[in-house]
């Protein structure tokens, strides 16, 4: 059960990262974030999509691991 909680928390974090990539120009990103390009005004849409897909995968993982065990 604890794995599913961790997966949900990580999923929420990755959704935040996706939104951050979608609204922040590459030149305004912190220098330690992948995709930083000094002076650039482009948005990293692909980085945001990748973070969003990772969040969805984590949510699906949490959903399947939190299901009750079947008893025969």
N, C-alpha and C positions, 0 to 999 in steps of 0.2 A: 504494500500500500504506500510506503514511503517513496518508492520510485516514481509512482504516479504524481505525487505532490511535487517532487523535484522537476519532473518533466513539464508540469503545468507552469511552474515558476519560470523555468527556462524558456518556455513558449511565450510567456508574456514579455520576457526580456527581449526575445528576438523580434516580437512584433514592434516593440519600442524602437529597436535598432532599425527595422525596416522603415518605420515612419521617419526616423531621424535621417536616413539616407534619402528619402523621397522629398523632404522639405529643406534640406541643407545643401547649398552649392558645394562643389568639391573644394573650392578655395577657402571655405569657411569651416571645413571639417577640422577637428584636432589633428595635429601632425602624426599622432600615433595610430590613427584610424586608417585602415586600408582604403585607398581611393583618394587620399589627400593629394591635390594638385594645386600648388601655389598659384594664386591669381586666376584660377579657373571659375567660371560661373555655371558649369554644366552640373546636372543632377545625375547621380549614379542610380539609375532605375534598376539595372540588373542586380546590383548589390542589394537593393531593397527587396526585389523579388526573391532572391536567394534566401534572405533572412526570413521573409514571410513563409516561404515553402518549408524551411527548416522548422519554423514555429508550428505549422500545420502538422508536420510529421511528429513533432513532440506531443501535440494534443491528441493525435490518433494513438500514439504509443500509450499515453496516460489513460485513454479511454479503454483500450484493450487490457491493460494491466490492472485496472481497477474493477474489472468484472468479477462477480462472485464465482467461486469455484463450483464446478458441477459435482454433485454427489450421486453415485450410482447405487 
